[in-house]
Each structure stands twice: as C-alpha cells, then as structure tokens.
Amino acid sequence: MTQAESVTELTPYLEYWSSGIYMFKCPGCKYLHPFHVKEGAHHNGSIWVFNGDINKPTFTPSLLVNDHYPSSRCHLFLTEGKIQFLSDCHHELAGQTVDMVPIDV
C-alpha cells in the first residue's frame, strides 16, 4: 500500500510535497515546476540542494523543464526568491529575472 502524498503550503510562493519535492509557480509557463530534494524523488535521480530559507529560497543547480521539447522548454535559476530565466526558455520571460509569484494566481 502506498502512502498518500501530502502537500504543505510553506508560503504563498512555495509548497512542499511529502515525496521530497518543493513546488513553485513559473510566471512564464503559468504552471508549477518542481525541485526534487530527496533521493529517488526524480525519475532520473537528480537532486537539488535547498538553502532552507522558505522566504528567499535558493535551489542549485539550475532547473531545466521539458529539455527535449524546445517549444515548451523552461530553464532557470531560483536564487534568494528571484527567478532568473535563461535565454533558452520558450516564453517571453527568457533572459529576465523576476520575483516569485503566488501559486494560486
């Protein structure tokens, strides 16, 4: 029997899922993106390091979403609560640094 996933809202900008995932809303893609911090949480074994600050989160290394699909690719750094979108993002925020947005927006 598998245990049910629980979600904790840490701030309006950051959630923690019991499987070892921090979620935030990408203002470019308009949907949630994950940082996996527990071994085995990501299908390919990737693990990100979290600075522990829920108000100004930093995760390393960069996050690359939809890497094999350039038309929906999103590539970013989340540092001290700021999202730095890299130039290979598909959306209009590519190359810009913006504040995190509330998840429920």
Biopython code that builds the backbone (N, CA, C, O; Angstrom):
import numpy as np
from Bio.PDB.StructureBuilder import StructureBuilder

atoms = [
    (1, "MET", "N", (0.841, -1.190, 0.000)),
    (1, "MET", "CA", (0.000, 0.000, 0.000)),
    (1, "MET", "C", (0.882, 1.247, 0.000)),
    (1, "MET", "O", (1.794, 1.367, 0.818)),
    (2, "THR", "N", (0.613, 2.154, -0.899)),
    (2, "THR", "CA", (1.373, 3.402, -0.951)),
    (2, "THR", "C", (0.718, 4.455, -0.068)),
    (2, "THR", "O", (-0.502, 4.529, 0.078)),
    (3, "GLN", "N", (1.588, 5.256, 0.503)),
    (3, "GLN", "CA", (1.117, 6.332, 1.363)),
    (3, "GLN", "C", (0.667, 7.511, 0.510)),
    (3, "GLN", "O", (1.269, 7.804, -0.523)),
    (4, "ALA", "N", (-0.382, 8.178, 0.942)),
    (4, "ALA", "CA", (-0.897, 9.333, 0.194)),
    (4, "ALA", "C", (0.098, 10.487, 0.260)),
    (4, "ALA", "O", (0.755, 10.708, 1.277)),
    (5, "GLU", "N", (0.191, 11.208, -0.836)),
    (5, "GLU", "CA", (1.028, 12.405, -0.914)),
    (5, "GLU", "C", (0.379, 13.514, -0.095)),
    (5, "GLU", "O", (-0.824, 13.747, -0.212)),
    (6, "SER", "N", (1.166, 14.201, 0.736)),
    (6, "SER", "CA", (0.637, 15.363, 1.434)),
    (6, "SER", "C", (1.384, 16.595, 0.947)),
    (6, "SER", "O", (2.572, 16.542, 0.628)),
    (7, "VAL", "N", (0.654, 17.709, 0.898)),
    (7, "VAL", "CA", (1.207, 18.974, 0.409)),
    (7, "VAL", "C", (1.089, 20.004, 1.522)),
    (7, "VAL", "O", (0.024, 20.181, 2.114)),
    (8, "THR", "N", (2.203, 20.682, 1.798)),
    (8, "THR", "CA", (2.233, 21.725, 2.819)),
    (8, "THR", "C", (2.539, 23.058, 2.160)),
    (8, "THR", "O", (3.555, 23.198, 1.479)),
    (9, "GLU", "N", (1.661, 24.041, 2.359)),
    (9, "GLU", "CA", (1.942, 25.385, 1.860)),
    (9, "GLU", "C", (2.880, 26.056, 2.841)),
    (9, "GLU", "O", (2.489, 26.360, 3.968)),
    (10, "LEU", "N", (4.116, 26.289, 2.423)),
    (10, "LEU", "CA", (5.119, 26.921, 3.280)),
    (10, "LEU", "C", (4.965, 28.436, 3.281)),
    (10, "LEU", "O", (5.073, 29.085, 4.322)),
    (11, "THR", "N", (4.714, 28.979, 2.116)),
    (11, "THR", "CA", (4.432, 30.406, 1.914)),
    (11, "THR", "C", (3.467, 30.450, 0.733)),
    (11, "THR", "O", (3.222, 29.411, 0.119)),
    (12, "PRO", "N", (2.913, 31.602, 0.396)),
    (12, "PRO", "CA", (2.073, 31.665, -0.813)),
    (12, "PRO", "C", (2.843, 31.309, -2.089)),
    (12, "PRO", "O", (2.232, 31.056, -3.127)),
    (13, "TYR", "N", (4.168, 31.287, -2.019)),
    (13, "TYR", "CA", (5.035, 31.084, -3.185)),
    (13, "TYR", "C", (5.674, 29.701, -3.270)),
    (13, "TYR", "O", (6.233, 29.341, -4.307)),
    (14, "LEU", "N", (5.596, 28.919, -2.187)),
    (14, "LEU", "CA", (6.353, 27.674, -2.125)),
    (14, "LEU", "C", (5.567, 26.603, -1.377)),
    (14, "LEU", "O", (5.049, 26.839, -0.285)),
    (15, "GLU", "N", (5.487, 25.404, -1.996)),
    (15, "GLU", "CA", (4.864, 24.242, -1.374)),
    (15, "GLU", "C", (5.903, 23.159, -1.174)),
    (15, "GLU", "O", (6.907, 23.102, -1.884)),
    (16, "TYR", "N", (5.649, 22.294, -0.191)),
    (16, "TYR", "CA", (6.482, 21.101, -0.020)),
    (16, "TYR", "C", (5.589, 19.886, -0.116)),
    (16, "TYR", "O", (4.573, 19.798, 0.573)),
    (17, "TRP", "N", (5.964, 18.946, -0.967)),
    (17, "TRP", "CA", (5.235, 17.692, -1.141)),
    (17, "TRP", "C", (6.005, 16.603, -0.399)),
    (17, "TRP", "O", (7.233, 16.550, -0.463)),
    (18, "SER", "N", (5.286, 15.745, 0.298)),
    (18, "SER", "CA", (5.911, 14.752, 1.170)),
    (18, "SER", "C", (6.836, 13.776, 0.445)),
    (18, "SER", "O", (7.643, 13.109, 1.092)),
    (19, "SER", "N", (6.743, 13.678, -0.854)),
    (19, "SER", "CA", (7.641, 12.803, -1.617)),
    (19, "SER", "C", (9.023, 13.417, -1.817)),
    (19, "SER", "O", (9.894, 12.806, -2.436)),
    (20, "GLY", "N", (9.228, 14.649, -1.283)),
    (20, "GLY", "CA", (10.547, 15.277, -1.381)),
    (20, "GLY", "C", (10.662, 16.298, -2.485)),
    (20, "GLY", "O", (11.724, 16.453, -3.088)),
    (21, "ILE", "N", (9.573, 16.997, -2.754)),
    (21, "ILE", "CA", (9.540, 17.961, -3.853)),
    (21, "ILE", "C", (9.075, 19.324, -3.336)),
    (21, "ILE", "O", (8.072, 19.423, -2.630)),
    (22, "TYR", "N", (9.817, 20.366, -3.698)),
    (22, "TYR", "CA", (9.370, 21.743, -3.483)),
    (22, "TYR", "C", (8.799, 22.230, -4.805)),
    (22, "TYR", "O", (9.414, 22.058, -5.857)),
    (23, "MET", "N", (7.615, 22.841, -4.745)),
    (23, "MET", "CA", (6.950, 23.337, -5.949)),
    (23, "MET", "C", (6.778, 24.849, -5.864)),
    (23, "MET", "O", (6.496, 25.406, -4.803)),
    (24, "PHE", "N", (6.956, 25.495, -7.014)),
    (24, "PHE", "CA", (6.701, 26.927, -7.146)),
    (24, "PHE", "C", (6.038, 27.150, -8.496)),
    (24, "PHE", "O", (6.133, 26.309, -9.390)),
    (25, "LYS", "N", (5.369, 28.281, -8.638)),
    (25, "LYS", "CA", (4.706, 28.577, -9.902)),
    (25, "LYS", "C", (5.626, 29.387, -10.796)),
    (25, "LYS", "O", (6.184, 30.405, -10.387)),
    (26, "CYS", "N", (5.768, 28.919, -12.007)),
    (26, "CYS", "CA", (6.561, 29.633, -13.005)),
    (26, "CYS", "C", (5.684, 30.696, -13.659)),
    (26, "CYS", "O", (4.664, 30.363, -14.262)),
    (27, "PRO", "N", (6.066, 31.978, -13.550)),
    (27, "PRO", "CA", (5.257, 33.025, -14.177)),
    (27, "PRO", "C", (5.374, 33.049, -15.700)),
    (27, "PRO", "O", (4.580, 33.711, -16.369)),
    (28, "GLY", "N", (6.342, 32.344, -16.247)),
    (28, "GLY", "CA", (6.478, 32.258, -17.699)),
    (28, "GLY", "C", (5.619, 31.153, -18.280)),
    (28, "GLY", "O", (4.902, 31.372, -19.257)),
    (29, "CYS", "N", (5.684, 29.970, -17.691)),
    (29, "CYS", "CA", (4.912, 28.819, -18.175)),
    (29, "CYS", "C", (3.492, 28.798, -17.626)),
    (29, "CYS", "O", (2.596, 28.199, -18.220)),
    (30, "LYS", "N", (3.293, 29.462, -16.483)),
    (30, "LYS", "CA", (1.984, 29.544, -15.821)),
    (30, "LYS", "C", (1.568, 28.232, -15.159)),
    (30, "LYS", "O", (0.377, 28.001, -14.951)),
    (31, "TYR", "N", (2.523, 27.374, -14.828)),
    (31, "TYR", "CA", (2.207, 26.168, -14.077)),
    (31, "TYR", "C", (3.339, 25.848, -13.112)),
    (31, "TYR", "O", (4.400, 26.471, -13.158)),
    (32, "LEU", "N", (3.107, 24.871, -12.235)),
    (32, "LEU", "CA", (4.086, 24.529, -11.208)),
    (32, "LEU", "C", (5.310, 23.840, -11.789)),
    (32, "LEU", "O", (5.213, 23.057, -12.735)),
    (33, "HIS", "N", (6.463, 24.145, -11.206)),
    (33, "HIS", "CA", (7.714, 23.466, -11.514)),
    (33, "HIS", "C", (8.264, 22.870, -10.222)),
    (33, "HIS", "O", (8.091, 23.458, -9.154)),
    (34, "PRO", "N", (8.931, 21.698, -10.300)),
    (34, "PRO", "CA", (9.417, 21.019, -9.102)),
    (34, "PRO", "C", (10.932, 21.072, -8.910)),
    (34, "PRO", "O", (11.700, 21.047, -9.872)),
    (35, "PHE", "N", (11.332, 21.146, -7.658)),
    (35, "PHE", "CA", (12.719, 20.886, -7.270)),
    (35, "PHE", "C", (12.691, 19.645, -6.387)),
    (35, "PHE", "O", (12.096, 19.673, -5.310)),
    (36, "HIS", "N", (13.312, 18.572, -6.816)),
    (36, "HIS", "CA", (13.357, 17.319, -6.069)),
    (36, "HIS", "C", (14.549, 17.351, -5.113)),
    (36, "HIS", "O", (15.683, 17.558, -5.545)),
    (37, "VAL", "N", (14.304, 17.148, -3.834)),
    (37, "VAL", "CA", (15.378, 17.251, -2.848)),
    (37, "VAL", "C", (15.649, 15.946, -2.101)),
    (37, "VAL", "O", (16.575, 15.879, -1.293)),
    (38, "LYS", "N", (14.857, 14.918, -2.361)),
    (38, "LYS", "CA", (15.056, 13.614, -1.731)),
    (38, "LYS", "C", (15.551, 12.625, -2.767)),
    (38, "LYS", "O", (15.123, 12.649, -3.921)),
    (39, "GLU", "N", (16.445, 11.765, -2.351)),
    (39, "GLU", "CA", (16.916, 10.711, -3.233)),
    (39, "GLU", "C", (15.733, 9.863, -3.674)),
    (39, "GLU", "O", (14.916, 9.446, -2.853)),
    (40, "GLY", "N", (15.646, 9.611, -4.972)),
    (40, "GLY", "CA", (14.570, 8.801, -5.518)),
    (40, "GLY", "C", (13.311, 9.583, -5.877)),
    (40, "GLY", "O", (12.373, 9.007, -6.428)),
    (41, "ALA", "N", (13.268, 10.868, -5.583)),
    (41, "ALA", "CA", (12.067, 11.662, -5.888)),
    (41, "ALA", "C", (11.947, 11.948, -7.382)),
    (41, "ALA", "O", (10.837, 11.998, -7.912)),
    (42, "HIS", "N", (13.072, 12.136, -8.066)),
    (42, "HIS", "CA", (13.054, 12.428, -9.510)),
    (42, "HIS", "C", (13.329, 11.139, -10.279)),
    (42, "HIS", "O", (14.167, 10.333, -9.874)),
    (43, "HIS", "N", (12.629, 10.952, -11.373)),
    (43, "HIS", "CA", (12.745, 9.711, -12.150)),
    (43, "HIS", "C", (14.155, 9.422, -12.651)),
    (43, "HIS", "O", (14.501, 8.257, -12.852)),
    (44, "ASN", "N", (14.982, 10.450, -12.858)),
    (44, "ASN", "CA", (16.343, 10.202, -13.343)),
    (44, "ASN", "C", (17.397, 10.301, -12.245)),
    (44, "ASN", "O", (18.594, 10.223, -12.522)),
    (45, "GLY", "N", (16.952, 10.475, -10.997)),
    (45, "GLY", "CA", (17.880, 10.524, -9.869)),
    (45, "GLY", "C", (18.415, 11.901, -9.519)),
    (45, "GLY", "O", (19.187, 12.037, -8.570)),
    (46, "SER", "N", (18.021, 12.927, -10.265)),
    (46, "SER", "CA", (18.509, 14.280, -9.979)),
    (46, "SER", "C", (18.039, 14.747, -8.606)),
    (46, "SER", "O", (16.912, 14.471, -8.193)),
    (47, "ILE", "N", (18.920, 15.457, -7.907)),
    (47, "ILE", "CA", (18.606, 16.022, -6.599)),
    (47, "ILE", "C", (19.112, 17.460, -6.580)),
    (47, "ILE", "O", (20.231, 17.744, -7.006)),
    (48, "TRP", "N", (18.266, 18.368, -6.078)),
    (48, "TRP", "CA", (18.643, 19.765, -5.945)),
    (48, "TRP", "C", (18.940, 20.065, -4.480)),
    (48, "TRP", "O", (18.404, 19.416, -3.582)),
    (49, "VAL", "N", (19.788, 21.040, -4.252)),
    (49, "VAL", "CA", (20.140, 21.481, -2.908)),
    (49, "VAL", "C", (19.311, 22.724, -2.595)),
    (49, "VAL", "O", (19.241, 23.652, -3.401)),
    (50, "PHE", "N", (18.689, 22.734, -1.423)),
    (50, "PHE", "CA", (17.843, 23.844, -0.974)),
    (50, "PHE", "C", (18.541, 24.536, 0.184)),
    (50, "PHE", "O", (19.084, 23.875, 1.070)),
    (51, "ASN", "N", (18.529, 25.882, 0.183)),
    (51, "ASN", "CA", (19.206, 26.636, 1.242)),
    (51, "ASN", "C", (18.425, 26.674, 2.553)),
    (51, "ASN", "O", (18.937, 27.171, 3.556)),
    (52, "GLY", "N", (17.195, 26.158, 2.562)),
    (52, "GLY", "CA", (16.403, 26.100, 3.778)),
    (52, "GLY", "C", (15.614, 27.354, 4.099)),
    (52, "GLY", "O", (14.878, 27.373, 5.085)),
    (53, "ASP", "N", (15.742, 28.398, 3.300)),
    (53, "ASP", "CA", (15.042, 29.663, 3.542)),
    (53, "ASP", "C", (13.754, 29.690, 2.724)),
    (53, "ASP", "O", (13.787, 29.893, 1.510)),
    (54, "ILE", "N", (12.608, 29.483, 3.400)),
    (54, "ILE", "CA", (11.345, 29.434, 2.650)),
    (54, "ILE", "C", (10.898, 30.804, 2.157)),
    (54, "ILE", "O", (10.060, 30.884, 1.258)),
    (55, "ASN", "N", (11.431, 31.873, 2.718)),
    (55, "ASN", "CA", (11.065, 33.219, 2.280)),
    (55, "ASN", "C", (11.914, 33.722, 1.123)),
    (55, "ASN", "O", (11.441, 34.498, 0.293)),
    (56, "LYS", "N", (13.166, 33.282, 1.064)),
    (56, "LYS", "CA", (14.067, 33.634, -0.046)),
    (56, "LYS", "C", (14.777, 32.358, -0.497)),
    (56, "LYS", "O", (15.984, 32.211, -0.305)),
    (57, "PRO", "N", (14.017, 31.434, -1.098)),
    (57, "PRO", "CA", (14.602, 30.141, -1.441)),
    (57, "PRO", "C", (15.653, 30.216, -2.542)),
    (57, "PRO", "O", (15.553, 30.993, -3.491)),
    (58, "THR", "N", (16.667, 29.368, -2.368)),
    (58, "THR", "CA", (17.682, 29.144, -3.387)),
    (58, "THR", "C", (17.794, 27.642, -3.593)),
    (58, "THR", "O", (17.928, 26.884, -2.632)),
    (59, "PHE", "N", (17.740, 27.219, -4.841)),
    (59, "PHE", "CA", (17.926, 25.814, -5.200)),
    (59, "PHE", "C", (19.055, 25.743, -6.212)),
    (59, "PHE", "O", (19.134, 26.561, -7.129)),
    (60, "THR", "N", (19.919, 24.768, -6.042)),
    (60, "THR", "CA", (21.007, 24.563, -7.008)),
    (60, "THR", "C", (21.080, 23.085, -7.343)),
    (60, "THR", "O", (20.804, 22.240, -6.491)),
    (61, "PRO", "N", (21.448, 22.765, -8.572)),
    (61, "PRO", "CA", (21.808, 23.616, -9.709)),
    (61, "PRO", "C", (20.556, 24.200, -10.389)),
    (61, "PRO", "O", (19.477, 24.232, -9.798)),
    (62, "SER", "N", (20.719, 24.656, -11.625)),
    (62, "SER", "CA", (19.594, 25.208, -12.381)),
    (62, "SER", "C", (18.532, 24.133, -12.616)),
    (62, "SER", "O", (18.802, 22.938, -12.491)),
    (63, "LEU", "N", (17.332, 24.575, -12.954)),
    (63, "LEU", "CA", (16.223, 23.677, -13.268)),
    (63, "LEU", "C", (15.915, 23.780, -14.752)),
    (63, "LEU", "O", (15.730, 24.875, -15.285)),
    (64, "LEU", "N", (15.862, 22.643, -15.407)),
    (64, "LEU", "CA", (15.548, 22.580, -16.834)),
    (64, "LEU", "C", (14.297, 21.723, -17.003)),
    (64, "LEU", "O", (14.322, 20.521, -16.738)),
    (65, "VAL", "N", (13.210, 22.340, -17.440)),
    (65, "VAL", "CA", (11.926, 21.664, -17.625)),
    (65, "VAL", "C", (11.692, 21.478, -19.116)),
    (65, "VAL", "O", (11.914, 22.397, -19.905)),
    (66, "ASN", "N", (11.243, 20.290, -19.500)),
    (66, "ASN", "CA", (10.956, 19.971, -20.912)),
    (66, "ASN", "C", (12.183, 20.157, -21.796)),
    (66, "ASN", "O", (12.108, 20.763, -22.865)),
    (67, "ASP", "N", (13.306, 19.630, -21.337)),
    (67, "ASP", "CA", (14.569, 19.837, -22.055)),
    (67, "ASP", "C", (14.572, 19.283, -23.479)),
    (67, "ASP", "O", (15.308, 19.793, -24.323)),
    (68, "HIS", "N", (13.779, 18.266, -23.768)),
    (68, "HIS", "CA", (13.766, 17.677, -25.109)),
    (68, "HIS", "C", (12.713, 18.302, -26.029)),
    (68, "HIS", "O", (12.529, 17.860, -27.164)),
    (69, "TYR", "N", (12.021, 19.340, -25.528)),
    (69, "TYR", "CA", (10.948, 19.977, -26.287)),
    (69, "TYR", "C", (11.164, 21.489, -26.308)),
    (69, "TYR", "O", (10.617, 22.202, -25.466)),
    (70, "PRO", "N", (11.952, 21.984, -27.257)),
    (70, "PRO", "CA", (12.276, 23.413, -27.291)),
    (70, "PRO", "C", (11.066, 24.340, -27.281)),
    (70, "PRO", "O", (11.158, 25.458, -26.773)),
    (71, "SER", "N", (9.945, 23.907, -27.826)),
    (71, "SER", "CA", (8.770, 24.788, -27.885)),
    (71, "SER", "C", (8.118, 24.984, -26.515)),
    (71, "SER", "O", (7.261, 25.855, -26.363)),
    (72, "SER", "N", (8.513, 24.187, -25.515)),
    (72, "SER", "CA", (7.968, 24.370, -24.169)),
    (72, "SER", "C", (9.069, 24.341, -23.100)),
    (72, "SER", "O", (8.780, 24.194, -21.913)),
    (73, "ARG", "N", (10.320, 24.480, -23.521)),
    (73, "ARG", "CA", (11.450, 24.430, -22.590)),
    (73, "ARG", "C", (11.452, 25.623, -21.652)),
    (73, "ARG", "O", (11.155, 26.750, -22.049)),
    (74, "CYS", "N", (11.794, 25.349, -20.390)),
    (74, "CYS", "CA", (11.973, 26.402, -19.392)),
    (74, "CYS", "C", (13.242, 26.078, -18.620)),
    (74, "CYS", "O", (13.397, 24.966, -18.116)),
    (75, "HIS", "N", (14.136, 27.027, -18.526)),
    (75, "HIS", "CA", (15.439, 26.823, -17.890)),
    (75, "HIS", "C", (15.694, 28.017, -16.987)),
    (75, "HIS", "O", (15.641, 29.165, -17.429)),
    (76, "LEU", "N", (15.974, 27.738, -15.705)),
    (76, "LEU", "CA", (16.051, 28.841, -14.752)),
    (76, "LEU", "C", (16.928, 28.520, -13.559)),
    (76, "LEU", "O", (17.239, 27.362, -13.278)),
    (77, "PHE", "N", (17.317, 29.578, -12.866)),
    (77, "PHE", "CA", (17.897, 29.516, -11.532)),
    (77, "PHE", "C", (16.886, 30.165, -10.598)),
    (77, "PHE", "O", (16.272, 31.172, -10.951)),
    (78, "LEU", "N", (16.709, 29.597, -9.411)),
    (78, "LEU", "CA", (15.911, 30.234, -8.366)),
    (78, "LEU", "C", (16.885, 30.556, -7.240)),
    (78, "LEU", "O", (17.378, 29.662, -6.552)),
    (79, "THR", "N", (17.152, 31.842, -7.066)),
    (79, "THR", "CA", (18.163, 32.318, -6.124)),
    (79, "THR", "C", (17.593, 33.434, -5.270)),
    (79, "THR", "O", (17.153, 34.463, -5.783)),
    (80, "GLU", "N", (17.605, 33.220, -3.959)),
    (80, "GLU", "CA", (17.113, 34.206, -2.987)),
    (80, "GLU", "C", (15.723, 34.725, -3.357)),
    (80, "GLU", "O", (15.448, 35.920, -3.243)),
    (81, "GLY", "N", (14.851, 33.818, -3.799)),
    (81, "GLY", "CA", (13.478, 34.179, -4.124)),
    (81, "GLY", "C", (13.285, 34.847, -5.468)),
    (81, "GLY", "O", (12.175, 35.276, -5.783)),
    (82, "LYS", "N", (14.330, 34.947, -6.267)),
    (82, "LYS", "CA", (14.255, 35.553, -7.607)),
    (82, "LYS", "C", (14.445, 34.451, -8.649)),
    (82, "LYS", "O", (15.301, 33.578, -8.504)),
    (83, "ILE", "N", (13.643, 34.510, -9.686)),
    (83, "ILE", "CA", (13.736, 33.535, -10.777)),
    (83, "ILE", "C", (14.491, 34.175, -11.928)),
    (83, "ILE", "O", (14.052, 35.171, -12.503)),
    (84, "GLN", "N", (15.636, 33.583, -12.255)),
    (84, "GLN", "CA", (16.439, 34.050, -13.387)),
    (84, "GLN", "C", (16.206, 33.088, -14.544)),
    (84, "GLN", "O", (16.682, 31.952, -14.527)),
    (85, "PHE", "N", (15.476, 33.549, -15.542)),
    (85, "PHE", "CA", (15.192, 32.725, -16.713)),
    (85, "PHE", "C", (16.355, 32.823, -17.690)),
    (85, "PHE", "O", (16.819, 33.917, -18.011)),
    (86, "LEU", "N", (16.813, 31.691, -18.150)),
    (86, "LEU", "CA", (17.923, 31.658, -19.097)),
    (86, "LEU", "C", (17.394, 31.848, -20.518)),
    (86, "LEU", "O", (16.192, 31.748, -20.767)),
    (87, "SER", "N", (18.305, 32.120, -21.432)),
    (87, "SER", "CA", (17.916, 32.515, -22.786)),
    (87, "SER", "C", (17.279, 31.387, -23.603)),
    (87, "SER", "O", (16.679, 31.651, -24.645)),
    (88, "ASP", "N", (17.400, 30.123, -23.144)),
    (88, "ASP", "CA", (16.813, 29.025, -23.911)),
    (88, "ASP", "C", (15.371, 28.708, -23.502)),
    (88, "ASP", "O", (14.821, 27.690, -23.924)),
    (89, "CYS", "N", (14.753, 29.569, -22.684)),
    (89, "CYS", "CA", (13.333, 29.409, -22.337)),
    (89, "CYS", "C", (12.466, 29.713, -23.554)),
    (89, "CYS", "O", (12.846, 30.514, -24.408)),
    (90, "HIS", "N", (11.307, 29.075, -23.629)),
    (90, "HIS", "CA", (10.398, 29.297, -24.758)),
    (90, "HIS", "C", (9.530, 30.537, -24.599)),
    (90, "HIS", "O", (8.983, 31.034, -25.584)),
    (91, "HIS", "N", (9.395, 31.042, -23.383)),
    (91, "HIS", "CA", (8.415, 32.100, -23.132)),
    (91, "HIS", "C", (9.031, 33.498, -23.121)),
    (91, "HIS", "O", (10.241, 33.671, -23.267)),
    (92, "GLU", "N", (8.157, 34.486, -22.943)),
    (92, "GLU", "CA", (8.548, 35.896, -23.047)),
    (92, "GLU", "C", (9.451, 36.369, -21.913)),
    (92, "GLU", "O", (10.010, 37.462, -22.006)),
    (93, "LEU", "N", (9.617, 35.581, -20.837)),
    (93, "LEU", "CA", (10.489, 35.983, -19.733)),
    (93, "LEU", "C", (11.937, 35.507, -19.906)),
    (93, "LEU", "O", (12.770, 35.732, -19.028)),
    (94, "ALA", "N", (12.237, 34.859, -21.017)),
    (94, "ALA", "CA", (13.606, 34.404, -21.284)),
    (94, "ALA", "C", (14.572, 35.575, -21.167)),
    (94, "ALA", "O", (14.339, 36.648, -21.723)),
    (95, "GLY", "N", (15.669, 35.349, -20.428)),
    (95, "GLY", "CA", (16.688, 36.377, -20.263)),
    (95, "GLY", "C", (16.386, 37.386, -19.169)),
    (95, "GLY", "O", (17.173, 38.308, -18.957)),
    (96, "GLN", "N", (15.270, 37.238, -18.469)),
    (96, "GLN", "CA", (14.892, 38.189, -17.425)),
    (96, "GLN", "C", (14.969, 37.544, -16.044)),
    (96, "GLN", "O", (14.944, 36.320, -15.910)),
    (97, "THR", "N", (15.064, 38.392, -15.023)),
    (97, "THR", "CA", (15.000, 37.964, -13.616)),
    (97, "THR", "C", (13.772, 38.611, -13.008)),
    (97, "THR", "O", (13.590, 39.826, -13.093)),
    (98, "VAL", "N", (12.917, 37.783, -12.384)),
    (98, "VAL", "CA", (11.653, 38.264, -11.825)),
    (98, "VAL", "C", (11.445, 37.694, -10.431)),
    (98, "VAL", "O", (12.098, 36.726, -10.040)),
    (99, "ASP", "N", (10.530, 38.303, -9.683)),
    (99, "ASP", "CA", (10.144, 37.781, -8.376)),
    (99, "ASP", "C", (9.283, 36.539, -8.541)),
    (99, "ASP", "O", (8.649, 36.338, -9.577)),
    (100, "MET", "N", (9.273, 35.709, -7.501)),
    (100, "MET", "CA", (8.359, 34.574, -7.477)),
    (100, "MET", "C", (6.931, 35.112, -7.425)),
    (100, "MET", "O", (6.691, 36.223, -6.952)),
    (101, "VAL", "N", (5.988, 34.310, -7.916)),
    (101, "VAL", "CA", (4.576, 34.691, -7.907)),
    (101, "VAL", "C", (3.810, 33.720, -7.011)),
    (101, "VAL", "O", (4.216, 32.569, -6.856)),
    (102, "PRO", "N", (2.700, 34.180, -6.417)),
    (102, "PRO", "CA", (1.892, 33.253, -5.611)),
    (102, "PRO", "C", (1.405, 32.068, -6.433)),
    (102, "PRO", "O", (1.070, 32.215, -7.609)),
    (103, "ILE", "N", (1.368, 30.912, -5.820)),
    (103, "ILE", "CA", (0.954, 29.689, -6.510)),
    (103, "ILE", "C", (-0.493, 29.762, -6.968)),
    (103, "ILE", "O", (-0.821, 29.246, -8.037)),
    (104, "ASP", "N", (-1.361, 30.382, -6.197)),
    (104, "ASP", "CA", (-2.788, 30.381, -6.526)),
    (104, "ASP", "C", (-3.209, 31.436, -7.545)),
    (104, "ASP", "O", (-4.400, 31.591, -7.816)),
    (105, "VAL", "N", (-2.254, 32.156, -8.108)),
    (105, "VAL", "CA", (-2.572, 33.196, -9.099)),
    (105, "VAL", "C", (-2.652, 32.574, -10.483)),
    (105, "VAL", "O", (-2.909, 33.276, -11.461)),
]
sb = StructureBuilder()
sb.init_structure("model")
sb.init_model(0)
sb.init_chain("A")
sb.init_seg("    ")
for serial, (resi, resn, name, xyz) in enumerate(atoms, 1):
    if name == "N":
        sb.init_residue(resn, " ", resi, " ")
    sb.init_atom(name, np.array(xyz, "f"), 0.0, 1.0, " ", f" {name:<3s}", serial, name[0])
structure = sb.get_structure()
